[in-house]
Amino acid sequence: FFPYRILYYVILSGNKKYEGGSSDMMKIMLSLSSERRAIPTIAHALKVRVAFAEYDYHAFFALQDNCPNMGAYLMDYLVPSFRRDALQRIRKAFR
């Protein structure tokens, strides 16, 4: 369930209440050993976290297509806000 918890905190980071970041996510990151980071599902969740934090739209949607187990259902909650943010950034870039 560890990868699902990481994805859940990524969802929370998109919430205005947690805009400054979640200390729970930091605790999770500090508790991860290198062996656990190598587990494919955890590695995928960490890549999603990085793509979301860096607004890397291409990587995010590629990771959504290749999501292991049931993580894609959690990622589906992120898609509408992520697309809206992407369109706003593209619109600002072409002003």
C-alpha positions as CSV (number, residue, x, y, z in Angstrom):
1,F,0.0,0.0,0.0
2,F,3.0,2.3,0.2
3,P,2.8,3.4,-3.5
4,Y,-0.8,4.3,-3.0
5,R,0.0,6.4,0.0
6,I,2.6,8.3,-2.1
7,L,0.0,8.9,-4.9
8,Y,-2.5,10.0,-2.3
9,Y,-0.1,12.6,-0.9
10,V,0.5,13.8,-4.5
11,I,-3.2,14.3,-4.8
12,L,-3.3,16.2,-1.6
13,S,-0.4,18.4,-2.8
14,G,-2.8,19.6,-5.5
15,N,-5.2,20.8,-2.8
16,K,-5.1,24.4,-1.9
17,K,-5.0,23.5,1.8
18,Y,-1.7,21.7,1.4
19,E,-0.1,24.2,-1.0
20,G,3.0,24.6,1.1
21,G,3.6,20.9,1.1
22,S,2.8,18.0,3.4
23,S,5.1,17.0,6.2
24,D,3.7,13.5,5.8
25,M,5.2,13.3,2.3
26,M,8.5,14.4,3.7
27,K,8.3,11.7,6.4
28,I,7.6,9.1,3.7
29,M,10.5,10.2,1.6
30,L,12.9,10.1,4.6
31,S,11.7,6.6,5.6
32,L,12.4,5.1,2.2
33,S,15.5,3.0,1.9
34,S,17.3,2.5,-1.4
35,E,16.0,-1.1,-1.5
36,R,12.4,0.1,-1.2
37,R,12.9,2.8,-3.8
38,A,14.0,0.1,-6.2
39,I,10.6,-1.7,-6.0
40,P,8.8,-1.0,-9.3
41,T,5.5,0.2,-7.9
42,I,7.2,2.6,-5.4
43,A,9.6,3.8,-8.1
44,H,6.6,4.6,-10.4
45,A,4.9,6.5,-7.6
46,L,8.1,8.5,-7.0
47,K,8.3,9.3,-10.7
48,V,4.7,10.5,-10.6
49,R,5.5,12.8,-7.7
50,V,8.5,14.3,-9.5
51,A,6.4,14.8,-12.8
52,F,3.6,16.4,-10.8
53,A,6.0,18.7,-8.9
54,E,7.9,19.8,-12.0
55,Y,4.8,20.2,-14.2
56,D,6.2,17.6,-16.6
57,Y,3.0,16.9,-18.5
58,H,4.5,14.5,-21.0
59,A,6.1,12.3,-18.3
60,F,2.9,12.5,-16.1
61,F,0.6,11.2,-18.9
62,A,3.2,8.6,-20.0
63,L,3.4,7.4,-16.4
64,Q,-0.4,7.2,-16.2
65,D,-0.5,5.0,-19.3
66,N,2.0,2.6,-17.7
67,C,0.7,2.6,-14.1
68,P,1.1,-0.7,-12.3
69,N,-1.8,-2.3,-10.4
70,M,-4.6,0.1,-9.4
71,G,-2.6,3.3,-9.2
72,A,-4.2,4.6,-12.4
73,Y,-7.5,5.1,-10.5
74,L,-5.7,7.4,-8.1
75,M,-4.0,9.2,-10.9
76,D,-7.4,9.8,-12.6
77,Y,-8.2,12.3,-9.8
78,L,-5.1,14.4,-10.8
79,V,-5.9,14.6,-14.6
80,P,-8.5,17.3,-14.7
81,S,-6.5,19.8,-12.6
82,F,-3.3,18.9,-14.3
83,R,-4.8,19.5,-17.7
84,R,-6.3,22.8,-16.6
85,D,-3.0,23.9,-15.2
86,A,-1.2,22.9,-18.4
87,L,-3.6,24.8,-20.6
88,Q,-3.3,27.9,-18.4
89,R,0.5,27.7,-18.6
90,I,0.4,27.3,-22.4
91,R,-2.0,30.2,-22.7
92,K,0.3,32.4,-20.7
93,A,3.3,31.4,-22.7
94,F,1.7,32.5,-25.9
95,R,0.5,35.9,-24.7
